[in-house]
């Protein structure tokens, strides 16, 4: 039986909840074919985020890792294509660190691509009627920091990893200023993405690019 580690960030930026953390609570042990799901909560703190996930990788020895974070303003579940070697925090993290224009890792590549089958993940969600699309930017905050940091750690490993951004939950935008999804739909979408990760050793040929 293979193992899929799914991680979710704690609340940040004054929010009381983070849909990523709420989702992994429901995904712990969630039944998928060919693998077991284990989960880990992650602090929204510069290097601590990376160290926390590395510790979980050492503990669980997973075959796959899917790191998950909140992206206010997005209307779909969005597997990320690429992590860039830049920290440029618009707001401080949960311990007050505000890193500006620094590399995630010194003397390292400019970028790492996801090693998960992101197009298969998107199609699996869309086939179930769940809004999903590829994202070509993970931002420059702690989400990208974690995405890049874990890719850097795993770059010579057989463990496959990628990052997924999810929309806010309905209760996080009761004034309607941001698009939202229900927690149940987010969990269903991530479960479909998880199944696609386990099922697809090679990504599918599926048009999911962007013009701009």
N, C-alpha and C positions, 0 to 999 in steps of 0.2 A: 504493500500500500504506500503510495506516494503521499507527501505532505505539502500542503500549501499554507504558507504563513501570510496572513492578512493583517496589516497594521492600520491603526486609525489615530489621528491627532486628537489631543485634548482641546477644550474650548480656548479661544484666544481673542484678542481684540475687543474685550468687553462682553463677548457673547457668554451666555450661561450654558449653552450646549454646543456640541460639534456633531454634525450628522455622521461624520466618519467614525467617531467613537461610539455613537449610539448604534450604528450599523454593525460594527464588529462584535458588539455584545450579543447581537442576534445571530451572527454568523459563526460564532464559536461552536464547533462540532456540527455545523450545518451539513446535511447529507448531500454529497455530490458523488458522481460515479468515478471510481479510480483513484480517489485521494481523500484524505481527511484534512479538515480545515482547523488550524490553530490561529490564535489571535494575540495581539499585543497592542497596548495603548502607548502612545508616543507623546512626550512633552514637546510643546511648541517652543523649543529652546535650541538655538544654534547647534553646537556640536553634540549636545546631549541627545538630540533627536537621532543622530546617526549612531551614536554609541549604544542607545537603547535597542535599536533594531539589530545592530551587530550582535549584541548580547543574546537577543531572541534567536537569531540565526544559529549561533553557537549552541544554544540550548535545544532547539527543535530539529536542527539539521534538515531544513526543508529542501524540497526539489524546486519549489517556486516561491517567489515573494511578490505580493501585490501590496504596495504602500498606497494609502488612501488619504485624501485631504479635501477640505471644503474650499469651494471657489464661488464666492458670492457673485451674482450676475450671470452665471451660466445656467442654461435651461436644460442641459443634457448631462448624462454621465459621460465623462471624456477621458479615455485612456490617453496618456501623454506620449508623444513620439520621441521627444528628445529632452535631455537635461543639459543645461549649460553651466560652465565653470565660473559663475558670477554670483556673489551675494550682494544684493542692493536692497536693503530692507526699508520699505516705505514707512513702516511703523516698528517700534521695538518688539522683540519677542517677549515671552512671558517672564523672562528674568531681566528685562530692560536692555538687552543687547540690541543695538541698531547698527548692523554692519553695512558699510557703504563702499561699493566698488572694490571689493576684495574677492580673490578667488576662493572657491569652496575648498580646493586642494592645490597647493603650490606645485609648480612644475608638473602639471598633469594636463591631459588633453582638454581642448576647448569645450568638448561636448561628448556625451555618451548617448547612444540610442537605446530605447527600450529593447529588451530581449524577450518580451512577451509577445504573443500573437495578437497585436492590438486590433487588426482589422477583423480577425475572427471574433474577438471579444465584442466589437461594435456590432457586427452583423448578428451575433447571437442575441444581443439585447434588442436590436431593432426588430428581429423576427418575432419577439415576444411583445412588441408594441411599446417598448420602453425607449424613451428618447436617449440617443447615444450618438456620439461622433468623435472622430479623432481630434485631438488638440495638438497644435504645433508649438505651444509655449506653456511651460509650467510656471512661468513667472520668475521672480528673483528673490522670493521670500523663503521661509523655512521649508515649504513643500519642495521647491526646486533644490534647495540645499540637501534635503534628505534623499531625493531622487538621485542627484549627482553623487552624493557621498556613498550611497549603497552601491550604485553602479561602479564606482571607483573601487570599492572594497571587493566587489565580486568580479572584476574585469577578467581575471584569469581562472574563474570558477565555472563549473557546469550548472550552477544555480541560476535560474532565469528570474529576472526581476523587471518590474516596471511600476509606474505611478499612475494612479487614476484620481482625477478630480471629480467631485460630485456637487450638485447644487445644494442650496440651503434647504432645510426642511420647512414645511408650510408655516409652522409656528414661529419661525425666525423672521418672517417678513409679512406680518399681518396687515401692514399698510399697503401691500402690493407693490412696493418699490423694486423688489427683486423677484425673478422667477424662482419657483420652488418645486420640489417633488415631495411626496409623502415618504416617511421613513420606510414604510412597507415596500414601496416601489423602488427605493434606493437599494434596500436589502435584496429584493428580487433581481434587480439589475446586476448587482455585484456578484450574486450567486451564479447568474448566467455567464458573466465574465469569467468567474472562477472555473466553471465547467469547460469553457472554451480554452482556457489556459492549459488545463489538464489533457484535453482531447487533441489539441493541435500542436504537434511537434514543430511544424512549419506553418507560417502564417498563410492565409488564403490570398488569392488574387482578387481584390475587391476594391473598387474605386472609392476612396474615402479622403481624397486630398482636398485642398482649398486653393482658390484663386488668389486670395489676398489674406 
